Amino acid sequence: MPGYGVENLPYGVVRRPGGEPQPAVRFGDGAVVLAEVLDDPVFREPTLNAFIAQGPDAWGRVRERVGELVTGGAPLVALSDVETVLPVAVGDYVDFYSSLEHATNVGRLLRPDDPLMPNWRHLPVGYHGRAGTVVASGTPIRRPSGQLGPGEFGPEPALDFELELGYVTDGRGHIFGFTLVNDWSARRMQAWEYQPLGPFLSKAFATSISPWIVPAEALEPFRVAGPEQDPEPLPHLHVDEPRALDIDLEVELNGEVIARTNARHLYWSHEQQLAHVMSAGITPKAGDLFASGTISSAEGYGCLLEKGGPFLEDGDEVVMRGIAGAISFGEVRGMVASGGSPPSRLR
Ligand code: MN
């Protein structure tokens, strides 16, 4: 399987039929179950969190050792014989809004003459999302019900996807690795609820992530200069170039590619986003998830809202893929399930 050679070696968690979840590294069409080749109790945990908490030196050592093992013929479990599950127990989840094209396109729908808010070029705008509804790729996405306007409650008619790049940190602000993120969004609920505090339930019902976390170290060769920033960011948000990552991204809807873009277009880089969070005195925890915001560009839209719809129907399947040279991100997949009848009032 191209995209999963020694250059990549992404981390995930696999489960054999009837077995416990086990941290693993993907190589080709197989995976190395880490507890079977490395003597460290962190690999007997059901998530990657304890390993992530060890920090970059440990990640580098394990990556090097696993590279030697797989090229030396270490036993692999076939991916067809295991299920991939959520690789981390997500502590906190932050979603940014860091694509200039996306922010401008969406802003124009609401404020045609002045699409970009005055803060946008000064800081990476974001919000805290709901960690407990981050789900593994392949999990069916139930259409949410909610308030759609004054006196109106029902199934969301304008269900959307958002193509994003996510990353997972340790407890000191180092980035462990990157995933694909689909930030499912309920647009009618969002338009009604978002003022003045931002999105709430419309983006909290489900967020899908890809099963394999590509190590940050593997992506170093794919750094490229980011878009020019004007005004110059404040000193604490300054990062050296090249700050962006050259990752080709695509969205497929029901088997047809409907959008192509690239993570290099992000105005605010992952390191600037994290610096912004930490500037407030916040220290992330191992396993926290950060997402870029919808990645749009002149080449393609990362969501349906920017195209003006049509939105997702029940049974629609959305697949997002990413690739950087010989490094595949694999895919994040989700099918829309009917929401059923709205819940009755709580008693
Ligand atoms: Mn989003």
Boltz pocket constraint, residues with backbone or C-beta under 6 A from the ligand:
constraints:
  - pocket:
      binder: B
      contacts: [[A, 95], [A, 96], [A, 162], [A, 164], [A, 183], [A, 293], [A, 294]]
      max_distance: 6.0
